[in-house]
């Protein structure tokens, strides 16, 4: 086929140019990036809020209930702050007289600045645990957690990365991963705001305890919140027949209420439990009370006599088992800094 010569600026012909090369130059070389920028601009114009992440989906409910805060027996936490910015402190923790756990002692240390959070501890049995959070940029954090124990099967290594976008969050973690045969537990989650009040997400858990054994479980997540964020409702459903639904509401500046419902409707087991709790934040005290459908009534009082001394009193009555638990504890904090230095320095928020 004969080539076509195109005129140049000086009237001469250029046999090297062709219609095909001219059409190629006219095509947008950055079309995919242009489409992505348009899509990103469209999402930004929606003004969708950040939905939080899946791990902290029930954060407000857990802060209102005392399930993770209750203790029995006696405990004492002694904290010494060496510096406030960067934050560095050491803690001695004692616990004894519990009906559910043996007496224990734990020594812990913590360091934190704007990008790094370090925490480590060792107990009287020689078990060591450590945490490291590294913030690379706002909303982009890598997390590492390790636990070493003399008991077989209690060692743990967890690697995690958390990314927070403008209207979504993405998280991936691996527990005891082994690179050669890919054994371990792998969890990935994604939560996306679809409206200003509704967020939907999914979480996948892949277990591979041995090369020939594997299992995949998926959870579907929904989060509905008020415009002023004064109430939040969440739901977590697994196709295997497990449902967890929570509701939290701030009634006033000092009163929060929360409800939690867990239902198991699997073929091998059918069970359900409902929990209702309330939290009062007073000027120098915090009081939590909780009751569940299993017949348990519990309460926890944290009384701050001074900014550095807190007294705690907890109690639980199980009406069905006709049993009761009581606990009391103290938290004492000391610092080498003066009051003026404490007020002048800002507290550090770990990544």
Phi, psi and omega in degrees: 000135181287142180279153181258129179262134181252142180289148177254183183296327183267012177089349178280165180260154179233104183287345182282338180274149181215160178300326181294320179291326179293319179293325178295320179292332182283340180288144178289119182284346182241037181299314179301319179293325178295318178296319180295319179296322177295318179295319179295321178293321178297320178292320180294325180292338178291334179068035180287139182278167175287128187274357190086190178239168185293324182298324180257032182296319179255035184299315182294323179293317180294328178287335178276315178288161179249019180301316181272357183250345185290145176211158174232163186086212181235143178213154179213135177238120179247118186242135178238119179264120179270327182206154180252330180212096004288154182283130175214123180210157177237151185222136171248124182239131179236142177213135178203162177078014181278147177280343185248345181218156181281160176303144185211158173225141180219134174250129182227154177223148183218137177226137182206140168224202186292336185237343186234137173230121181237134178214135180214156181203157177217139181254184186290342177271000181087008177286132185243136175227149183211148177224143177220123173243124180242117177268118180273325179200168177302120181085010181227098189230135172255139184231139179229139180218136182220149177217128180240128184222152177282345179275133180297140178085001181254002177282144185216139171225123181232128178242132187215146173225134183237125178238130182242115175270188181293321182227023179204166176222144182227131183221140175219138181215154178226130180249124182048052179286145176235115190291335186287314181246005176061029174283159181133192178239128183235131184230132176228140182219151179216131180229126187231132173283125178258334170223181179289346181239350185235134175229139179236148182203177180215148177225132180242133178239122181242119180250135178220076181292335178216157182303330182265001182235130178210154181210140180235129178231139182237139177237141178249133192236142175222141180223122180239127184226158177284164181297322179269006181059029178268358171209146182219131175238135182228157176214137179229115185240134174245134181302341179290351178109029181242129181226134172231124180234137181227157176215131179228141179213138175265106181287324178206186180294339185243356186233126174237143175233151182209146178228145182223133179232125178238125183235132175242114181240038179284158180299326183274345183206138176228121184203159178203147177213137179240140182229136178232130183221160179219148179228132176247124175256104178265183185294318182233021182205158174228127182239130177237139176225147187209143175219143179229170182286353176275004178089013181260134174236125184222159181209153179217129178241128174243109183252120179261105178283322174222167178300341183248006181221124180231134177250134183238140178222126183229153178205151180214137177236125176256103185290327182287323180266356181054050182227159181215151177226143179224141177216150174218151182202169179226149173234118181241131180238139176224156182214151176272359181267151177282167180296324179294321179291324178294321180285331182282329183269140181270145177291148183263131176265116183291154179290000000 
